[in-house]
Amino acid sequence: MSDKQQSFASHGRVHPLFHLILLPLFFANFIVSVTWLVRSPGFPMAWNLVMAVAFLLLLFLARINPMMVQDRVIRLEERLRLAAILPQPLQARIPDLTIDQLVALRFASDAELPALVERTLRENLGRKQIKQAIVLWRADDLRV
């Protein structure tokens, strides 16, 4: 974990290679392909556009699929953590928490976790609401 304190405002992660290089390049390739097809209609330009769309889809799948696996791992980790930390009555309610709620709760410190879980279940808080309610953040620098 890093020495840098995380918070709701600073926990988002920008992956420079993906967000600042690949995404803009693939999007620009799509725009160029549309422009070429409009200016010179025909099969080669249409195929170029199809491939530009395929590359964009591939790029998004390359980002989304690892994030889905990460969320499954977080779900497992947080269920184990909750089983060890929560008082007995709340332990029985762990299955009631959604994946989104578990993903957000991973940032909460052990000290504030029981009260936050109870509030989450009572008020059916969403991911953003849970993160905004966290006072003592546990940094998570190992995410995809």
N, C-alpha and C positions, 0 to 999 in steps of 0.2 A: 504494500500500500504506500501511497505517497505521503509526503509531509504536508502537502498543500491541503488546507481545509476545504472540504466541499460544502456546498449549500444548494438550495433550490436554484439559485441564480447561476451557479457555476458547475453544476454536475453534468451538463450536456457535453457530449464528446464530438469533436470534429476530427474526422480521420482525413488528414490533408490529401493523401493520395486519392482517396475515393471522392471526397466532397469538393476539393479544389482543383483536381486535375481530371480524373476519369469522367465524372458526371458532366462537367462543362464540355469536355471534348466529345463525348457521345451525344450530348444534346445538340451541339454545334453540327456534328455529322448528320444528325437527323434533319436539321434546318437546311443545311446545304443540299441534302438529298431531295427534299421537297422542292427547293428552288430549281435544281437541275431538272427535275421531272416536269415542272411547270414550263420551263424554258425550252426543253427538248423532250417532248413526250416520246415514249417508246419503251420497248421491253427492257433494254439495258438500264435506263434510268429508273423504271418502275422496280426492277430487281434491286437496284442500289437502295431504294427507299425501303423495300421489304427487309433487306439486310440491316439497314440502320435501325429499324424497329426491332428486329431480332437482337441486335447488340444492346439496345436499351433494355429490353426484357431480360436478357442475360445478366446485365449489370445489376438490375433490381433483384433478380433471383439470387445473385451472388451476395447481395447484402441482406436480403430478407431471410433466407434459409438459415444462415448461421445465427441470426438473431432469434429465430424460433427455437433453435436448439439451446441457445443460451437461456432463453426464458424457461425452458423445461428444466435445465440444470438449476436455475435460480429457484424454481418451484420446489424442487427436491431439497435443496440446501435450506431454504427458509422453513419448510415444514419440519425438518430436523431441528433447526434452531428454535422454532416456536415450541416444539415438543419438550425441549430442554429448559426453556425459560418461562413459559406461561404457567400460571396456576392451573390446577386440575380442571375447574369448570370451563376455562377458556380452551384448554387442550382439546376438548370434545368438539369445539367449534372450528378447529383448524380446517377441516374439509369444506367449510362454508366460504372460505376466502377464495376469490378468483385468482387466476394467474396474474392479471394486471395488479391486483392488490398486493399479492406476494412480491411481485417485482418491485413495487414501490416501497414496501416495508423493509426491503433489504438494506435501505439506507439509514433506517432508524437505529439508534443506539440500543443496547440491551436494556438500559435503565428505563427508557421511555416506551419500549416495545409493548409491554402488557396493556398499558392505558391506550396506546394508539390502536392496537388490535381490537380492543373492546369498542372504542369509538368507531373504528372502521366497520365493524359488524353491526353496530347499532344504527349508524347513519348511512351505511352502504357507500362509503367514500370511494371515489375514483382514484386513479393513479396520480393525477396532478394534485388533487386535494390532500392525499396522504403525504406527498412530498412537501407540500406547503406547510403541513402541520408538524413536520419534523423539526426539532430544535437542535439536537446533537446528532450530526451526520456521521455515519460510518462511510468512509471513502470507498469507492469501487472503481479502481483504475484498470481492472482486468476485463472489461467488457468489450464486446465486438463492436 
